[in-house]
Amino acid sequence: IKPFKLDEVREALSAIGVQGITVTEVKGFGRQKGHTELYR
């Protein structure tokens, strides 16, 4: 979610009974290649 939407989302989750959430700021938007390992 966008950072400016955090309070709204937190309130909505609280309203349906969610006790706590973990918030982590991440960079990027899905186009990075990253690294994948394959085990057989």
N, CA, C, O and CB atoms as a CASP TS submission, in Angstrom:
PFRMAT TS
TARGET T0000
AUTHOR 0000-0000-0000
METHOD Language model
MODEL 1
PARENT N/A
ATOM      1  N   ILE     1       0.847  -1.195   0.000  1.00  0.00           N
ATOM      2  CA  ILE     1       0.000   0.000   0.000  1.00  0.00           C
ATOM      3  C   ILE     1       0.878   1.240   0.000  1.00  0.00           C
ATOM      4  O   ILE     1       2.039   1.191   0.407  1.00  0.00           O
ATOM      5  CB  ILE     1      -0.956   0.008   1.223  1.00  0.00           C
ATOM      6  N   LYS     2       0.330   2.322  -0.448  1.00  0.00           N
ATOM      7  CA  LYS     2       1.061   3.589  -0.448  1.00  0.00           C
ATOM      8  C   LYS     2       1.182   4.116   0.982  1.00  0.00           C
ATOM      9  O   LYS     2       0.263   3.953   1.784  1.00  0.00           O
ATOM     10  CB  LYS     2       0.355   4.633  -1.356  1.00  0.00           C
ATOM     11  N   PRO     3       2.311   4.746   1.300  1.00  0.00           N
ATOM     12  CA  PRO     3       2.503   5.249   2.669  1.00  0.00           C
ATOM     13  C   PRO     3       1.392   6.180   3.141  1.00  0.00           C
ATOM     14  O   PRO     3       1.028   6.149   4.317  1.00  0.00           O
ATOM     15  CB  PRO     3       3.818   5.970   2.760  1.00  0.00           C
ATOM     16  N   PHE     4       0.846   7.007   2.252  1.00  0.00           N
ATOM     17  CA  PHE     4      -0.181   7.956   2.671  1.00  0.00           C
ATOM     18  C   PHE     4      -1.517   7.271   2.970  1.00  0.00           C
ATOM     19  O   PHE     4      -2.416   7.895   3.534  1.00  0.00           O
ATOM     20  CB  PHE     4      -0.375   9.013   1.600  1.00  0.00           C
ATOM     21  N   LYS     5      -1.656   6.000   2.599  1.00  0.00           N
ATOM     22  CA  LYS     5      -2.875   5.241   2.875  1.00  0.00           C
ATOM     23  C   LYS     5      -2.770   4.421   4.157  1.00  0.00           C
ATOM     24  O   LYS     5      -3.740   3.775   4.554  1.00  0.00           O
ATOM     25  CB  LYS     5      -3.189   4.324   1.708  1.00  0.00           C
ATOM     26  N   LEU     6      -1.616   4.436   4.809  1.00  0.00           N
ATOM     27  CA  LEU     6      -1.373   3.551   5.945  1.00  0.00           C
ATOM     28  C   LEU     6      -2.388   3.735   7.063  1.00  0.00           C
ATOM     29  O   LEU     6      -2.943   2.756   7.562  1.00  0.00           O
ATOM     30  CB  LEU     6       0.011   3.780   6.484  1.00  0.00           C
ATOM     31  N   ASP     7      -2.638   4.978   7.461  1.00  0.00           N
ATOM     32  CA  ASP     7      -3.568   5.210   8.567  1.00  0.00           C
ATOM     33  C   ASP     7      -4.975   4.702   8.243  1.00  0.00           C
ATOM     34  O   ASP     7      -5.646   4.112   9.089  1.00  0.00           O
ATOM     35  CB  ASP     7      -3.619   6.700   8.904  1.00  0.00           C
ATOM     36  N   GLU     8      -5.401   4.938   7.018  1.00  0.00           N
ATOM     37  CA  GLU     8      -6.736   4.491   6.608  1.00  0.00           C
ATOM     38  C   GLU     8      -6.832   2.966   6.644  1.00  0.00           C
ATOM     39  O   GLU     8      -7.825   2.411   7.113  1.00  0.00           O
ATOM     40  CB  GLU     8      -7.070   5.010   5.194  1.00  0.00           C
ATOM     41  N   VAL     9      -5.805   2.301   6.151  1.00  0.00           N
ATOM     42  CA  VAL     9      -5.795   0.836   6.139  1.00  0.00           C
ATOM     43  C   VAL     9      -5.716   0.293   7.558  1.00  0.00           C
ATOM     44  O   VAL     9      -6.401  -0.670   7.899  1.00  0.00           O
ATOM     45  CB  VAL     9      -4.617   0.307   5.299  1.00  0.00           C
ATOM     46  N   ARG    10      -4.880   0.911   8.380  1.00  0.00           N
ATOM     47  CA  ARG    10      -4.744   0.476   9.778  1.00  0.00           C
ATOM     48  C   ARG    10      -6.087   0.579  10.514  1.00  0.00           C
ATOM     49  O   ARG    10      -6.458  -0.320  11.268  1.00  0.00           O
ATOM     50  CB  ARG    10      -3.670   1.327  10.507  1.00  0.00           C
ATOM     51  N   GLU    11      -6.803   1.670  10.290  1.00  0.00           N
ATOM     52  CA  GLU    11      -8.111   1.845  10.929  1.00  0.00           C
ATOM     53  C   GLU    11      -9.118   0.812  10.433  1.00  0.00           C
ATOM     54  O   GLU    11      -9.904   0.282  11.218  1.00  0.00           O
ATOM     55  CB  GLU    11      -8.643   3.255  10.670  1.00  0.00           C
ATOM     56  N   ALA    12      -9.096   0.526   9.138  1.00  0.00           N
ATOM     57  CA  ALA    12     -10.026  -0.460   8.581  1.00  0.00           C
ATOM     58  C   ALA    12      -9.736  -1.851   9.137  1.00  0.00           C
ATOM     59  O   ALA    12     -10.664  -2.594   9.455  1.00  0.00           O
ATOM     60  CB  ALA    12      -9.940  -0.475   7.043  1.00  0.00           C
ATOM     61  N   LEU    13      -8.466  -2.206   9.255  1.00  0.00           N
ATOM     62  CA  LEU    13      -8.108  -3.508   9.818  1.00  0.00           C
ATOM     63  C   LEU    13      -8.520  -3.596  11.279  1.00  0.00           C
ATOM     64  O   LEU    13      -9.026  -4.626  11.724  1.00  0.00           O
ATOM     65  CB  LEU    13      -6.603  -3.760   9.679  1.00  0.00           C
ATOM     66  N   SER    14      -8.307  -2.532  12.017  1.00  0.00           N
ATOM     67  CA  SER    14      -8.698  -2.495  13.423  1.00  0.00           C
ATOM     68  C   SER    14     -10.209  -2.669  13.571  1.00  0.00           C
ATOM     69  O   SER    14     -10.673  -3.329  14.500  1.00  0.00           O
ATOM     70  CB  SER    14      -8.249  -1.176  14.069  1.00  0.00           C
ATOM     71  N   ALA    15     -10.965  -2.083  12.663  1.00  0.00           N
ATOM     72  CA  ALA    15     -12.425  -2.154  12.720  1.00  0.00           C
ATOM     73  C   ALA    15     -12.943  -3.576  12.539  1.00  0.00           C
ATOM     74  O   ALA    15     -14.017  -3.911  13.039  1.00  0.00           O
ATOM     75  CB  ALA    15     -13.029  -1.254  11.661  1.00  0.00           C
ATOM     76  N   ILE    16     -12.185  -4.419  11.825  1.00  0.00           N
ATOM     77  CA  ILE    16     -12.624  -5.806  11.628  1.00  0.00           C
ATOM     78  C   ILE    16     -11.933  -6.764  12.592  1.00  0.00           C
ATOM     79  O   ILE    16     -12.059  -7.981  12.456  1.00  0.00           O
ATOM     80  CB  ILE    16     -12.358  -6.244  10.192  1.00  0.00           C
ATOM     81  N   GLY    17     -11.206  -6.221  13.563  1.00  0.00           N
ATOM     82  CA  GLY    17     -10.668  -7.062  14.623  1.00  0.00           C
ATOM     83  C   GLY    17      -9.214  -7.466  14.497  1.00  0.00           C
ATOM     84  O   GLY    17      -8.746  -8.299  15.273  1.00  0.00           O
ATOM     85  N   VAL    18      -8.484  -6.905  13.547  1.00  0.00           N
ATOM     86  CA  VAL    18      -7.061  -7.222  13.424  1.00  0.00           C
ATOM     87  C   VAL    18      -6.314  -6.523  14.556  1.00  0.00           C
ATOM     88  O   VAL    18      -6.428  -5.310  14.727  1.00  0.00           O
ATOM     89  CB  VAL    18      -6.498  -6.787  12.025  1.00  0.00           C
ATOM     90  N   GLN    19      -5.550  -7.296  15.328  1.00  0.00           N
ATOM     91  CA  GLN    19      -4.907  -6.761  16.525  1.00  0.00           C
ATOM     92  C   GLN    19      -3.648  -5.952  16.220  1.00  0.00           C
ATOM     93  O   GLN    19      -3.441  -4.891  16.809  1.00  0.00           O
ATOM     94  CB  GLN    19      -4.564  -7.888  17.460  1.00  0.00           C
ATOM     95  N   GLY    20      -2.812  -6.433  15.316  1.00  0.00           N
ATOM     96  CA  GLY    20      -1.559  -5.736  15.035  1.00  0.00           C
ATOM     97  C   GLY    20      -1.085  -6.035  13.626  1.00  0.00           C
ATOM     98  O   GLY    20      -1.436  -7.060  13.042  1.00  0.00           O
ATOM     99  N   ILE    21      -0.288  -5.130  13.090  1.00  0.00           N
ATOM    100  CA  ILE    21       0.281  -5.343  11.763  1.00  0.00           C
ATOM    101  C   ILE    21       1.763  -5.006  11.807  1.00  0.00           C
ATOM    102  O   ILE    21       2.220  -4.268  12.680  1.00  0.00           O
ATOM    103  CB  ILE    21      -0.452  -4.484  10.691  1.00  0.00           C
ATOM    104  N   THR    22       2.504  -5.553  10.862  1.00  0.00           N
ATOM    105  CA  THR    22       3.910  -5.219  10.700  1.00  0.00           C
ATOM    106  C   THR    22       4.041  -4.368   9.444  1.00  0.00           C
ATOM    107  O   THR    22       3.556  -4.744   8.377  1.00  0.00           O
ATOM    108  CB  THR    22       4.803  -6.507  10.616  1.00  0.00           C
ATOM    109  N   VAL    23       4.695  -3.228   9.574  1.00  0.00           N
ATOM    110  CA  VAL    23       4.857  -2.318   8.444  1.00  0.00           C
ATOM    111  C   VAL    23       6.332  -2.254   8.077  1.00  0.00           C
ATOM    112  O   VAL    23       7.177  -1.973   8.926  1.00  0.00           O
ATOM    113  CB  VAL    23       4.305  -0.900   8.776  1.00  0.00           C
ATOM    114  N   THR    24       6.637  -2.514   6.814  1.00  0.00           N
ATOM    115  CA  THR    24       8.007  -2.452   6.324  1.00  0.00           C
ATOM    116  C   THR    24       8.034  -1.597   5.070  1.00  0.00           C
ATOM    117  O   THR    24       7.238  -1.803   4.153  1.00  0.00           O
ATOM    118  CB  THR    24       8.571  -3.872   6.042  1.00  0.00           C
ATOM    119  N   GLU    25       8.944  -0.643   5.030  1.00  0.00           N
ATOM    120  CA  GLU    25       9.069   0.190   3.837  1.00  0.00           C
ATOM    121  C   GLU    25       9.962  -0.522   2.836  1.00  0.00           C
ATOM    122  O   GLU    25      11.055  -0.972   3.181  1.00  0.00           O
ATOM    123  CB  GLU    25       9.637   1.597   4.187  1.00  0.00           C
ATOM    124  N   VAL    26       9.502  -0.624   1.605  1.00  0.00           N
ATOM    125  CA  VAL    26      10.277  -1.280   0.562  1.00  0.00           C
ATOM    126  C   VAL    26      10.457  -0.321  -0.605  1.00  0.00           C
ATOM    127  O   VAL    26       9.658   0.592  -0.813  1.00  0.00           O
ATOM    128  CB  VAL    26       9.589  -2.590   0.098  1.00  0.00           C
ATOM    129  N   LYS    27      11.523  -0.549  -1.359  1.00  0.00           N
ATOM    130  CA  LYS    27      11.794   0.266  -2.539  1.00  0.00           C
ATOM    131  C   LYS    27      11.570  -0.585  -3.783  1.00  0.00           C
ATOM    132  O   LYS    27      11.687  -1.810  -3.736  1.00  0.00           O
ATOM    133  CB  LYS    27      13.246   0.838  -2.509  1.00  0.00           C
ATOM    134  N   GLY    28      11.252   0.062  -4.879  1.00  0.00           N
ATOM    135  CA  GLY    28      11.078  -0.655  -6.132  1.00  0.00           C
ATOM    136  C   GLY    28       9.608  -0.939  -6.400  1.00  0.00           C
ATOM    137  O   GLY    28       8.748  -0.705  -5.551  1.00  0.00           O
ATOM    138  N   PHE    29       9.338  -1.448  -7.597  1.00  0.00           N
ATOM    139  CA  PHE    29       7.952  -1.661  -7.977  1.00  0.00           C
ATOM    140  C   PHE    29       7.799  -2.859  -8.899  1.00  0.00           C
ATOM    141  O   PHE    29       6.981  -2.830  -9.820  1.00  0.00           O
ATOM    142  CB  PHE    29       7.397  -0.423  -8.643  1.00  0.00           C
ATOM    143  N   GLY    30       8.579  -3.919  -8.664  1.00  0.00           N
ATOM    144  CA  GLY    30       8.313  -5.179  -9.338  1.00  0.00           C
ATOM    145  C   GLY    30       9.072  -5.458 -10.615  1.00  0.00           C
ATOM    146  O   GLY    30       8.882  -6.520 -11.208  1.00  0.00           O
ATOM    147  N   ARG    31       9.920  -4.559 -11.062  1.00  0.00           N
ATOM    148  CA  ARG    31      10.617  -4.823 -12.318  1.00  0.00           C
ATOM    149  C   ARG    31      12.053  -5.296 -12.134  1.00  0.00           C
ATOM    150  O   ARG    31      12.730  -5.630 -13.107  1.00  0.00           O
ATOM    151  CB  ARG    31      10.610  -3.591 -13.158  1.00  0.00           C
ATOM    152  N   GLN    32      12.514  -5.324 -10.898  1.00  0.00           N
ATOM    153  CA  GLN    32      13.869  -5.785 -10.654  1.00  0.00           C
ATOM    154  C   GLN    32      13.928  -7.295 -10.898  1.00  0.00           C
ATOM    155  O   GLN    32      12.969  -8.015 -10.622  1.00  0.00           O
ATOM    156  CB  GLN    32      14.327  -5.431  -9.207  1.00  0.00           C
ATOM    157  N   LYS    33      15.061  -7.763 -11.416  1.00  0.00           N
ATOM    158  CA  LYS    33      15.183  -9.179 -11.738  1.00  0.00           C
ATOM    159  C   LYS    33      15.313 -10.041 -10.490  1.00  0.00           C
ATOM    160  O   LYS    33      14.696 -11.103 -10.404  1.00  0.00           O
ATOM    161  CB  LYS    33      16.374  -9.404 -12.640  1.00  0.00           C
ATOM    162  N   GLY    34      16.103  -9.597  -9.531  1.00  0.00           N
ATOM    163  CA  GLY    34      16.259 -10.392  -8.319  1.00  0.00           C
ATOM    164  C   GLY    34      17.090 -11.639  -8.569  1.00  0.00           C
ATOM    165  O   GLY    34      17.699 -11.787  -9.629  1.00  0.00           O
ATOM    166  N   HIS    35      17.111 -12.532  -7.593  1.00  0.00           N
ATOM    167  CA  HIS    35      17.916 -13.737  -7.678  1.00  0.00           C
ATOM    168  C   HIS    35      17.061 -14.914  -7.242  1.00  0.00           C
ATOM    169  O   HIS    35      16.440 -14.882  -6.180  1.00  0.00           O
ATOM    170  CB  HIS    35      19.200 -13.624  -6.808  1.00  0.00           C
ATOM    171  N   THR    36      17.032 -15.946  -8.063  1.00  0.00           N
ATOM    172  CA  THR    36      16.245 -17.136  -7.744  1.00  0.00           C
ATOM    173  C   THR    36      17.165 -18.343  -7.717  1.00  0.00           C
ATOM    174  O   THR    36      17.961 -18.543  -8.634  1.00  0.00           O
ATOM    175  CB  THR    36      15.096 -17.344  -8.769  1.00  0.00           C
ATOM    176  N   GLU    37      17.059 -19.145  -6.669  1.00  0.00           N
ATOM    177  CA  GLU    37      17.834 -20.375  -6.580  1.00  0.00           C
ATOM    178  C   GLU    37      16.898 -21.556  -6.761  1.00  0.00           C
ATOM    179  O   GLU    37      15.748 -21.528  -6.321  1.00  0.00           O
ATOM    180  CB  GLU    37      18.589 -20.468  -5.227  1.00  0.00           C
ATOM    181  N   LEU    38      17.404 -22.595  -7.415  1.00  0.00           N
ATOM    182  CA  LEU    38      16.604 -23.781  -7.665  1.00  0.00           C
ATOM    183  C   LEU    38      17.308 -24.990  -7.077  1.00  0.00           C
ATOM    184  O   LEU    38      18.479 -25.233  -7.367  1.00  0.00           O
ATOM    185  CB  LEU    38      16.353 -23.973  -9.175  1.00  0.00           C
ATOM    186  N   TYR    39      16.610 -25.736  -6.264  1.00  0.00           N
ATOM    187  CA  TYR    39      17.157 -26.962  -5.675  1.00  0.00           C
ATOM    188  C   TYR    39      16.367 -28.142  -6.209  1.00  0.00           C
ATOM    189  O   TYR    39      15.140 -28.104  -6.304  1.00  0.00           O
ATOM    190  CB  TYR    39      17.108 -26.919  -4.112  1.00  0.00           C
ATOM    191  N   ARG    40      17.103 -29.195  -6.556  1.00  0.00           N
ATOM    192  CA  ARG    40      16.419 -30.403  -7.038  1.00  0.00           C
ATOM    193  C   ARG    40      16.799 -31.592  -6.196  1.00  0.00           C
ATOM    194  O   ARG    40      16.327 -32.701  -6.445  1.00  0.00           O
ATOM    195  CB  ARG    40      16.753 -30.674  -8.509  1.00  0.00           C
TER
END
